[in-house]
Amino acid sequence: MHDDRQLIEERLRRALRERLRPAIYGAAVPLDIQVWHAPGEPVTPAEALAQTYEPAEIGQPWGPAWGTAWFKFSGQVPAEWAGREIEAVIDLGFSGGPGFSAEGLVHTTSGKPLKGLHPRQTYAPLSILGPDGTAASAGDYVEFYVEGAANPEIPLDNAYAETDIGAGLGDHPIYRLTRADLAIFNAEVWDLILDLEALDSLQQELSIQDPRRKEILRALSRSLDALDYEDVAGTATAARAELTEVLSRPAHASAHQLSAVGHAHIDSAWLWPLRETRRKVARTVSNVATLAEEYPELVFAFSQAQQHAWVKENYPEVWERLKKAVAEGHIVPVGGMWVESDTNLPGGEALARQFVHGKRFFLDEYGIDTQEVWLPDSFGYTAALPQLVKLSGSKWFLTQKISWNKENKFPHHTFWWEGLDGTRVFTHFPPIDTYNSDLSGRELAHAQRNFAENGAATRSLVPFGYGDGGGGPTREFVATARRVANLEASPKVTIESPTEFFSAAEEEYREHAPVWSGELYLEIHRATYTSQAKTKQGNRRTEHLLREAELWSAAAVVAGKLDAYPYEDLDRLWKVALLHQFHDILPGSSISWVHREAEATYARVAEELNAIIAKAQQALAGSGDAQIVFNAAPHSRSGVPGLGAGIAAGEGQAVTVENGVLDNGLIRVTIDERGLITSLYDVEAGREVIAPGAVGNLLQLHVDTPNHWDAWDVDSFYKNNVRDVTEVDSVDFSTADGVATVVVKRSFNRSTVTQTLRVRPGTKRVDIETAMDWHESEKFLKAAYPVDVHADRSASETQFGHIFRPTHQNTSWDAAKFEIAAHRWVHVGEPGYGVAVVNDSTYGHDINRTAREDGGTTTTIRTSLIRAPRFPDPKTDQGLHVVNHALVVGAGIPEAIEEGYRINLPERVVTGADGVAPIVAVDNDNVIVEAVKLADDRSGDVVVRLYESTGGRSRATVTPSFAAASVTEVDLLERVLADRDLTDNRVSFELRPFQILTLRFKRS
């Protein structure tokens, strides 16, 4: 037989494009159109429907960028169409992909939302266009509204070009209304298209010699022969009949088993502001609820409790449909987190609260205790996560983002993930390598071939539907799932819930699944540790303010000095903080609109929290003239106990400044005429800390032009172009209040940096305040601390502990970690000596070592200060920023931990009469109190969360300052796990390395 494969395939392409898809709709009648253009931000349906509408027509321009237009459509359904499928077809001028172009939401004449519209979903069936969303019939008059959102098209194929999409409302229309008809839907033509596409995409994945491919090709050819292009609708049935046999052949017995679940990854903010996400969620939920009525097998995974809450708050009719769909099993809450958060940057307590607030919402609203953690798109995963998953009452974890690794292919798809404390969680990475699958033959074949566990396991999961900007599954996807459910040469596809998948996968594989220990480091998007400095600073500050607000409010209520604990305010403020930890907000990868709002929001949150703190502290301190120092850190300092308040003690001998040397008797710091640290001598240890020939606190400026994804990425070649910023405008030394200070001012390019270095009495650290007036483009600024320490690994604080990473590049896995995330501190050390760098608001670091000619080793710690990417915010971080670091010498990891808390929880001084005993006291400094609060159920119980901080076993006794009747061990949601013995009003225990323990004290 002659090879006519290319001829048939080209014939099919053209037939689909020019003959079949245009024939999906037959006879049509235009709708009458009226429009009202909202003058600013979106309004409620009630407000919109009350406006005066003007006549409009096809071709009408509408919508400045981010604007809203409400369209009123009306018309008579022809009586002669009785018995035909009829739909309203609305094209708002769609240009890009779903979620990345204009969008619409169909409403009834009473304002009830019905169904979303986007470029791949332009119809509303007659079955919902009757009064109040009921069915209309041929001969009826129909009238409905569409809220059109003029979200600008986003050119993701060039995701590093400057753009003004984040600037706010534009001033000229960007779309034109393209179609508004009532039309006959030719279902048989539509079905034929799906038959052809399913078979064609399958055969494209088979080898040219495969008999199955040749059989499909012949069937496709016969089907096209049966079509009459002058009567496509009338001959579609005959064309479909030629495909029946090849579509009915069952899958091989050994075919891979795919669990398909509808999905619409909706970024809570990204290339659109938060307010637009609220509308995206309503549109998507409306779509899914409508689709489930037609396809009862549909199961849709809906994560992020925040998004469910938005529906409840803003769309009561959609909320009722959502609750009904959840009760019927069509929509399945997943994830158990408030948002799909970043996991590299949130603090430990914040990450715990993601589960607390997320799981509690699903329990309260639906009675569902979610079991799977669902983070398909976050930018790497902390080693602290497995323990938090377990403590939240969940047991499974899912992502696919590690498939984005640039340097190393992750070796597993289904495995046990072991966290830094040893806790393991059953984990799955969908081998289809997307969370927006279209169920095409290409994607299904990839999932089957790519599955790393082939030969040992048989199942994987595939999320299908339009996502990122929302939209979700369409009828085409569900109909495709029916066709590929059991099809020869394809994996078997079953639509089912994530719980059904995980239960079956774990039962099949749990005994033999491999183990991955430690963090899931993503080998891309490393710049998200640094981009948008003010967002990161706002997050860090908010986390610590929330700690203080809970601690001092609980202490004041327990002491009987404050009438009420601010439950509602703290709950609300925590949810604001958690929302902004979404994986495109906190990492700094959203448009400028998002980050401008975040900065303003953090300022308001800080004002509220500071007021709560001040009220509680004043109540505790009472009236008087004494200067009472409040210490919210877990360690004592200046004679004031951790978690308590009192009169500060003296700090040590005076500090001197002479000939550029700052000396407090413990360290001597030499600053040269360039304002650089040429010597940092540890008097107690008798050793020089700065490496020979090197200088400390050296600012280094890099050209930063990643290949893709500006705000997200820093590529390793950035190190090839570096400039040491040693120019100096002035260097001024002074002493005041016992503190030695040097102020160094520098100017370079279009920016200035003023650094204030301080040496205080009684400490072995140099405090460094860096004020940057930053006006660079595509630059990356770091501060380098080269120290004379031989360290083959560094320690970085993460949530509830720390992790070690190599300072060498022995393997490609090691080399890939050229930029790393740390929380409050990093540490390098050799036996007997170490150095830490602590910070109050930065996260990115790189740490490496070099060999010197003298045989020694220089280990260089570099903190990432600020970047200047172009996309998606071309003005990222322009302006003034102030960050604080400290170089701590002679430090072990315990000292690094203590100094990390110190710099983030500055002492507060209140004028009053009394000190305050710690609400709880712990007799082992290795056991850290991370949170003290009153129980969420408002019982008045005191909840204390602790963790072992050093990576060793620790025994400790906790003594509350109040009389306790009993104590229990609880999970993150404060549910009882075990009773604990309370003896002499104290509880003793042993913690394994990095174990988190939450205790609940019932007050007498």
N, C-alpha and C positions, 0 to 999 in steps of 0.2 A: 504493500500500500504506500502510495506517495505520502510524503510528510507535508500535510496542509495545516499543521498546528497553528502557525503564525497567522495564516489566512483566516482561520475560524476565530481566533482570539481577537484579531483586529475587527472582524465583522461584529463580534459581540460587543466590543467597546462602543462602536459607533451606534449600534442598535439601541443599546441602553441609553446613550447620551441623547440621541436625536429622535428616537421613535418611541421608546417605552416610557421613560420618565416623563416626557411631556404629555403622555396619554393617561397618567394617573387620574387626572381630573378631566371630565368630559364637559358637557354643557354647563354654562355658568351665566349668572346674572349679577350685575354690579350692585353693591350695597350703597345706600346713601351715607354720606360721611359728614360729620361735624367734629370740631376740635376746640379744645381749650388748652392754652399753653400756660402751665404753672409758672409763675414769675420767679420762683427761687427754689428752695428745697421742696422735696416731695410733701404732699398733703394727704390727709386721710380720704378714703373713698367718699365719705359723707360730705366733706368739704368740696371735693372735686365735682361731685354730681350736682351740687347746688349752684354751680357757676353757669354763666351764660356762654353757650357754645356758638361758634361761627361756622358757616358752611365751608367745607373743604373738598378737595378732589385728589385723584391720583396724581402723583408728581409733586404734591404739596411738600415744601421743605418744613422741617420741624426739628426741634431739639438742639439748642446749643449743647456742647459737651457737658454731660452730667445733668442736663435738664430733663424735664418731664412734660409730656403732652398727653392729655386725655382725649381719646377718640371715641365718638359715639357713632356706632354703625347700626343701620336699620334697613329692613327690606322685606319683601313678600316672597315666600317660598312658592315657586310655581306649583300649582295643583297637579299638573301633569307629571310631576316627578314622584308621585306616590309609588311606594315600593322600592325606591332607589335609596342608596346610601348618600346622604347629603351632608356637606360640611361647609362651614365658613372658612375661607382661606384668606389669611391676613399676612401681608408682607410689609413690614414697617420700613423696609429699605435695608434689610439684613445684608451684611457684607462679610463679616468675619465668621469665626466659628462660634458654636454655642457657648455663652458665657463671656465672650470676648467681643461682643458687638451689641447692637440694640437688642433690647428685650421687652417683652410685654406681658401683662397679666389681664386675662379676660375677667370682667365683672358683670354681674346681672344689673338690671336697672335699679335694684335696691342697694347695690354696692357690694354684693357678696362675691368674693374671689372664686373663680372656677378653674382656670387652667392657664399655665404659662405658655408663652410664645418665644421662640428663638429661631435661629436660622435653619435648624433641622426639625422644627416642630411649629409649623405655620398654620395649623388647622384647629378648629373647634367644632366638634361634632354637633349635629342638630339635636342629639340626645341630651345636651345640657343647655341649649339656647332658648328653652321655653321659660315661662315665668318662674323666677327665683331658682333657676338652674334645673328646671324639669325638662322633659323631652318636648321638643316641638315637632310638628309634622308638616308634610307637604300641604300647601295652601295657607299655612299660618304666617302671621306677621311676626318677625323677630326683631329684637332690639337689644343691644348689649354695648358695653363699654370696654375699652382696652387702655390700661395705663401703660403708656410707652415710655421706656427709660432710654434716654439717648446716651448710653454708655459708649465712650469712644472706642473705635476699633483699635486693638493693640497688636502691633506687628511683632509677634513672638519669634518670627523667623529671623529677626535682627535684634536679639535681646541684649544689645549693648549700645544702642544708639540713643543719643539724647532725645528726650521727649518732654512735652509739657502737659501730659495727661493728668498729672497730679496737681495742677495749678488751681483747680476749682472750676466753677461754672464759666463756660465760654460766653461769647457774645454773638455767635452766628450759627445758623442751623448746620448740622452735619449729616442729616439723613433726609431722604425723600420717601414718602409713602408710595409703595410700588404696586400693591394689589389689595383689593378688598371686595371679595366676591362670595356669593353662594354658589356652590358647584357640586356636581355629581361626582362622587368618589368611586372610581372603577376599581373595586377591591380585587378583581381577578387579575387585572394588569399589575397592581401592586404586589400581589402574591407571586406572579410570574417573575417579576424583577427580583424578589427575594430568593426564589428558587434558583434563578440563573446566577445570582451573586454568590450564594452559598456554595453551589457546585463549582463555579469558576475559581473562587478563592481556595477551595479545597484542592482542585486539580493543579493549581499553580504551585502547591507545596510538594507535589509528588514528582518523582524522577520522570524524565521524558519516556523512559522505557517501561514504566509501571503500567501493567494492563488496566488498572483502575483508572489511571489518568486518561488513557486512550478511550476507555468506555465512556467516561464523562464527556470527553471532547466530542465524541460522535453524537451523544445525546444532546449536547448543546447545539450542535449543527442541525440536527433534526428538528429541534424546538424552533430554531430561527426559520427553518424552511416552512414550518407550519403557520408562521405569522403572515398575515396580510397587513402590510404597513398602512393601507388605506382603511383598514378596519381592525386596529390593534385590539380594541376592547372586545370585538366580536370574535376574534380568533385566539385570544389569550388562553381560553380553556383548552383548546386543541394543542397549543404550544406547551402548556403545562403537562398535558398527558404524555408527551414525549420524554418527560423528565421523571415520571412517577417511579419507574423501575430503579433508576440509579439513586434516587432519593430514599428508597425503601430498604436498601441493603443495610443490614445491621453492622455495628462496629465489631471489630475483632474482640475476642474474649479477653485478650491481654491489653486492650486499649487503656490508656491513662484515663482516670476518672476526675473530671473537673466539676467542682461545686461552684456554680455561678450564682452570684448575688448582685442584685441591682445596686448601683452606687452613684453618688454624685459628690465627689470630693468638692466641698465648697470652702474655699479659703475665707476665713472669717474677716480678713482684710488682705489685700495684696495690691493688685492693679486697680483697685476700687476702694472707696472709703467704707468704714464700718456701716454707715447708714444704708449703703447700697446692698451690703450683704444681707441685711434684714429682708430686703425685697427679693433678693435671689433665693433665699430660703423659702419664702412664701410661694414663689413661682414653682420651685422644684417640688415642694410638698404637694401643691395642687396638681402638678403633672402626675406624680406618682399615685396619688389617691384616685385620680380619674383613670389612669392606666390600669390600676388593679381591678377596677370594676369590669373592664373588658377582658383582662387576662388574670384569672383568679390564682394562677400559679406564681405570680410575681412575689418575690421577697426582696425588700429594699433595705439595705443597711444604712442607718442614719446616726452618725456620731455627733459629738459635741453638744453637751447639755445646754450650753449657751444658745445654740441655734434653736433648739426646742423651746427654750425660754423666750426667745424673740418671737416665735410664732404665738406663744401663749399671750404675750404682752401686747402684740401689735395686730394680730389677725385672729380674732376670736372664732370666726367661722372656719378658717383653715385649721385652727387648733382642735375644733370638734372633729373635723375630718381626720386629723392626725391621730387623735386618741382612738377613734374608731378603727383606723387602719392598723394601729399597734395592737389593739385588742383582737383583731382578726388575724394577726400574724403577717400582714403584708408589709408593714414597716417595722423594722426591728431596731430598737436602740442598741448601739454598740459603743465600745470604747471606755465608758465609765469615767471620762474626764470632762472637765468643764469646757475645754477646747482641745483641739489637737495641738498641743503645745510643743514648743521647742523643748528638748530635754537636756541640751548641753548647758544652757545658761540659767534657767530658774534655780533658785536656792532649794535646799532640801525640804524645808517646811512648805514652800510654795508648791513644789511638785507633789508633796503629800496632799495638799489641799485641792489640787486638780482632781484627785480621786475622791476626796471627801465631798466636794460640791457636785461633781459630775454624777457619782453613783447615788448620792442622796436625792438628787433631782429625779433620776429615773425610778428610784424606789418610791418616792413620795407621789409622783405623778402617774406612774404606770404599774407600780408594784413589781418592777423588774429589777433583779440584781444582776447587772451585766457581768459577764465572765471573761470577755475578751478585751484586751487593750488594743486599740485600733489607731495606729499612727502611720499611715501609709506614706506620708510625705515629709516628715520631720527630718532634720539635717544631721542625723547621727543620734546615737542612743546611749545614755549614761549607764555605767555599770551598776548604778544604784537602783535602776528600774526594776529588776526582778524581785527584789525584796519588797519594794513598794507595791508592785502588782499583787504579791501574795498577801501583804498586810491590808490591802484594800478589799480582800475577799474575792479577787479575780484569779484566773489560773492560766490564761492563754495570752499570747502576744503576736501581733501581726504588723508587718511593714513590708514594703517592696523597695524602699529608697536605697538600700545598700546595693541594689543592682546598678546604681549610678556610679559606683566606684570607677575611678579612672585608671588606677594602677593595678589593682588585684581583684580578681573575681572571687567573690565570697564562695566558700566550698560547699555550703549546705542550703537547702530550702526548707526542710523540716528538721528541727533539732531542739535540744535542750539548751537554753541560754542560762549561763551561770553568772550571777552578779558578784559584786566585790565581797559580799559576806558569805557566799556559798549557796545562796538560795537559787533554785533553778525554776525556770518557767518554760512550758512547752511553747515553741515558737514556730511560726511559718512565714516564709517569704514566698509569695506567689511567683512561680517561675515564668508566668506570662509577662512579668516585668512591666506592668502598668496597672494603675488603679482606674483607668478609663478605657477598658477594653470594648471593642466593637464586636467581639465574638467572630471575627473573620477567620477564614481558614489559615491565614498567615499567622495570626496570633495564637490560635489553638495549637497549630503544629509546633510553634516555638515553645509553648508551655510544655508540650509532651517531650520534645527533644531536650529542652533545657533542664528539666527536672533532675536535680543532682542526686535524688534518692532513687532513681530508677533501678529496679532490681531488688530493692529492699522495701519500698513503699509504693503506693499506687495512686495517691490522692493529692490534689492541690486545689487551691481556691482561685477564682477569677472574679474580681469586681468589674461589672460592666455598666456602661452608661457614660454620658457626657459629664465631665467634672472640671475641677479647678474653679471655673466660673459658674458651676452649677448646671442644672438642666436635668441630669439623671438619665435613666433609661427611656427609650422611646418604644413605640409599638414595633418598629422595625427590629430592634434588638431582641425583644421577647419572642417575636415570630421567628427570628433567626435561631434563637435558642431551641425552639421546637424542632427546627429542621436538623440541627446538629446534635440533638439529644442522643441519637443512636445511629450513627452514620458510618459506613465502611470507610476506613483509612483516616478517620478522625477520632480524637478523644471522645469519650462519652461525656455529655454535658447534662447536669441536673441542676435546676434552680432550687436552691435550698439556703437555709440560714447559716451564718458563720458558726453558730453553736452546733448545728448538725455536722458541718464539716469537721470542726475541731474534735468533736466527740469521736467520730469515725476515724480520723487520722491518728488521734492519740491511742485509741484502742488497737489500731493496726501496728503502730510503730514505737510506742513509748519505751519498750524494753530495749530496743536496738538503736534508737535515735542517737546521733553523735552529740557531743557537748562542745559549745563555744564558751570560753571563759573570758570575762572582762567586757570592756565597752565595745559597742558596735560603732567603730569610727568610720565616718563617711569620708571617702577620699575625693571630695569635691565640696564646694560651698564653705571653704574654711574661713573666708573673709567675714562670714556672718558672726564670728566672734568679736568683730570690731566695728562693722558698719553702723551708722546712726548712733553716735556716742551718747546723745542726750536721751534716747529711748532706753539704752542700757543703764545709764546712770539713774534715770527715773525708776526703772525696775528695781535696781539694787537698793536704792534708798527706800522705796516703798516697802520692800520685803522686811527691812529692819525696823521701819516705823511700825509696821503691823505687829512685829514681835514685841516692841516696847508697849504699844497700845494694849495688847492682850495681857502682857505681864503685869503692868502697873495697875490696870483696871481690875484684874483678878485679885491682886494683892490688896487693893483698897477695899474691895467688896468683902473679902475674907476677913480683913481687919475691922470691919464695921465702920469704915470711914467714908464709904461711898454707897449711896442707896441702891444704885442699879448698874449692872454690867451692860455696856452698850452693844447688846446682841445684834440688833438690826443694823446699826451703823457698821459694825465690823463685818457682818455677813456681806453687806453691799460692797464695802470697800475691798474685801478679799476678792469678790467676783470681778471687780474692775481690774484689779491687779492680774488675776488669772487670765482674763480676756486678752490683756496686752502681752501675755506670754505666748500667744498664738505664733505658729512657726514662720509667719512672714511679717510679724510686727516686731517682737523682741530681737530677732536676728537682723533686722534692719533692711529687709528686702522688699519693702512696700513703697508706694508712691509718696511723694512729699506730703500730700493731704493727710495721709494716715499718721505720719510722724509728727507733723505740726499739731494735730489733734492730741496725739499721745503726750507730747510735751506739756500741753495745757492741762490735760487730764491729770498727769502726775503732779503738777503743781497744786491743783485743787485737792487731790487726795492727800498730799503732804500737809496742806493747811488743816484739813479735817483731822488727820491723825495727830498732828502736833497739838491740836486743841484737846483731843481726848487724853493724850499723854499728860499735858500740863494740868488738866483737871484732876486726874488721878494722883499725880505726884504732889500737887498742892494739898490734896486731901490727906495724903500719907504724911507729909512733912509738918502739917499743922501751922500754927501761927508762931512766929518768933523771928529773931534776928540772925540766927546761925545760917551759915552757908552749907546746905545739905547737898552732898554729891550723890547722884543716882547712877548706879552702875548696872546697866542692863546686860552686860556681857556675862558669860558663865564663869569667868575667872575673877578673882579679887585683884584690885589694883589701887594703888595709892592708899592702901589701908582700908579700902571699902570692899566688902565682900561681893562676890558675883551675885546678881539678882537682888541686891540690897542697896541701902543708902546709908550714908554716914558722913563724918567729917574727914576730909582727906588728910593724909599724913604727908610729911616732907618726902621729897623724891631723891635726895642724894646730894653729893657735893656739887659745888658751883661749876659752871661751864666757862671755859676761857676761850678767847679768840686772840691769836697772836701770829702774825706773819702768815696768814692764810691757813692756820691750823686751828680746828675746832676740837676742844679737848674737854671731856667730862670725867676723866679718870678711868673710864672703862674702855673708851675708844678714842682714837685720835684720827681726825679726818683732815686731809690736806687738799686744799682747793687751789688750782693754779690760776694764772692770769686769764685763762680761757673759761674759767668757771667749771672746770672738770675735776673729778675726784682722781688725783694721782696716787693717793695712798689712803687706805683705811686700815688702821692698825688696831688689832684686838689686844688691848693691854693685858687682860686677864689670861688669854691663851698664849700671848707672846708670839703672835704671827700676823703677817701681812695678808690681807684679804684680797686686795686688787692684784690681778695677775701681773707678773713682771712685764714692763714695757707697755702696759695697757692703761686705759683710763676708764673710770666709771661714770655713770649717768651721761653717756655719750648719745646724743640724738643722732639718728641715722635716717636719712630721707631716701626712699626708693621710688623709682618709676614703677607704676602699678597699672599695667595694661593687660588684664587677663584676656584669654581668648574668647571667653563667653561670660555672660551673667555677671556684669560688673559688680553689683552690690554683694553678690554671693561669693564670688571666687577670688582667690589670690593664687596665681600659678607659681610654681617653684622658680621659674626664671626671673621672678622679681628681684631675687638676690643678686643677679648679675649686674645690676645697675644701682649703686649705692653712693650716697654722698654723706660724709661725716659733717655734721653741722657744728663747726667749732668757732665760727665767727661770733664775736661777742660785742654787744653795745656797751655793757657796763657790768662790773662785778663789785658788789657792795657788801661789806661785813658789818655786823653789829651784834650787840647783846642787849636783851631786855627781858625782865622777869625771869632771869636765870637761864634763858634759852639763847644759844648761839645761832646766829642766822647769817646766811649769805644769799643775796638776791642776784640772779644772773639773768640779764636781758639779751635776747638774740633776735636778729632780723634776717630773714632769708626769703628769696623770691617775693611773694606778696604777703607773707605771714610773719608774725612775731610770736616768740615764746618767752614767757617770764617764768623762771623757776626759782622757788624759794626753798632752800635746803636748811633744815634745822637739826641741831643736836641738843637734846634735852638732858637734864640731870638724871642719873640713875638708870639709863637705858643703854642698850647696845644696838642702836639703830640710828639710821639717818632718815628723817622724814623729808619727803620731796613733794612739794606742791607744784604742779605744772599748769600754768595758764596759757592756753593757746588761742591766739586770734588767727584762725585758719582760713586761708583763701587760696588753696591749691586745687588743682585738677589732676586726677589720675596720679596721685602721689600717696605714699604710705609712710607714716612716721613712726619710728620705734625708738625706745630708750634701751641702751645696752649696759649690762653690768657683767664685765668679764672678771671672774673670780678664780683664785688659785686653789681650786678644789678638783680632785680627780673623781668625777662622778660618771658612772656608766648609765645612770638612769636619773630621772627627775621625778619628784612627787608633785602632783597637782591636786588641790582640793576639789572634790566633787560633792554631790549631795550626800550627806551623812558619812563622810569619809574622804579618802583620797585614793588616787590610782598612780601607778608608776608607768612611765614611758621611757623608752631608750633615748639616750643622748647621741647614740651612734646610728649608722645607716647600714647595718649588716645585711639586712634583707630588704626587698622591695616594700614589705609591710612597714618596716621601720622608717624607710626613707619617705614613705607617703605621709608620715606624721610630721611634716616640716612646719606646720602651724597647729598649735594645740590650744584647747580651752581649759581654763582653770578658773575657780571662783575667787576666793579671797586671798589665796597664797599659792606660790610655787616654792619648792625647796630642792636644793642639790646638796649632796654631802658625801663625805668619805668617812670611814670609821673614825669616830672621835670628834668630827668637826663638820659643821654645815652652815649654809647661808640660805636665807629666805628672802623673797620679795613679796610684799603684801600690797594690796590695792583696795580702793574703796569703790571702784566702778568700772574697771576694765576686765576683759576676759581673755583676749588673744595673747599668746606667747609663742616664742620659739626658743629652744634651748639646745645648744650643741657644744661640742668640745673639740679642741684642737691640741696637737702636740707642739711643744716648744723646743727650741734648740737646746735648752738647758736640761732637757729630759722630763720636764714637768708637763702638766696638763692644765690648759685653761678651759674652764667651763663657763660659757657665756649665756646668761639669762637675758632675753630681750622681751620687753613688754610692748605690745602693740597699742599705740596711743590713738591714732586717728587715720582715717582714709578719706578719699575723695573720688568715689565712683561716679559715673555719668548716668547709669540706668539702674533703677527706674526713676531716681530722683537726681537730676543733674546738679542740684545745689546741696547735696548731702554734706552735712556737718560744716557748712560754711558759717563762720562766726566764732564766738568766744566759747571756750570750754575750759573747765577747771577740773583736774583729776589729781588724786593723791596716791602716792606710793611710799613705801618705806623699805629700805635695805637693812635687813636684820642679820647681824653677824653672830657667830658662835651659837647658832640656833639648831636645835633638833626639830623634829616634826611637832612635838608638843608646843614648843615656843612659836613655831610658825602658826599653829592653830590659834594660840592665844593672841598673837599680834594681828592675825586676820580679823578676829572679833573686835579687837580694840579699835582698829582703824575704821570699822564699819559701824560701831556703836559708841560714839563719843560720849563722854560723861556729860550729864546735865546737872546744872547747879540751880537749886531752888532755895529761896529764903524761907526758913521755917524753924521749927523747934526740935524735931525728933529725927533720929535715924530710923531706918527700916530694916528689920531682920529679913533675910531672904525668905520668900514664901516657901521654898524648898531648899534644903542644903544637901549637897552631895559630897561624900568624903573621899572621892577619887577624881582628880583633875582629868583623867583620861576619859571619864564618862561625862559627856557634855549635855547640858539641858538646852534643847533646841526650841522648845515652846512650853509656855505655861498659860493656861486659859481656863475659863469655866466651860463645863460640858455644854455641847450644842443643844441638848434636850432641856436646858434651863433648870436642871435639878439643883444647881448650885454645887455639884461635884467639881473638884479641881482635877484637870487633866494635865499631865506632865509628859512630854515626849523627850526621850534621851537617846543617845547613841554612843557606842564605843568608838573613839575617834582615832586611835593609834594603829589599829590593825592587829592588836593582840588581845588576849583574854583579860578581862578586868572584872574584879569584884568591887561592889560598891554598896553603900547604904544611903538611902534617901530619907531625910527627916523633914516632914512638913512643919511649918511654923504654927499650924493650927491643929486642933485636936481632930484626929481622923477616926471614924468608926470602922472603916474597912478599906481595903485597896484591892483592885482587880487589874489584871493585864487586859488591855483592850486592843482592837484593831484600829485602823485609821478612822473608821466611822464611829469609833467609841463603843463598839459592840464587844461584849465580854468574850475573851478567849480563855482565861484561866483565873482562878482565885490566887491571890498572893497573901502570904502570912504577914500580918502587922503585929510587931512585937515592940512594946514600949514606944508606941507611936512612930515606928520607923519600919522600913521594908528593906531587906537585903537581897541581893541577887548577884549572879555572875552572867556577864555578857560575852558572847563569842566575838571575834573580830568584826567590827563594823556593824554589829547588831543594833537594830532600832527597837526600842522598848517604849510602849506607851502605857502609863499607869494612870488609873482613875481613882482618886481619893474621895470617898464619901465622908463629908464633914459630920462630926458629932453634933 
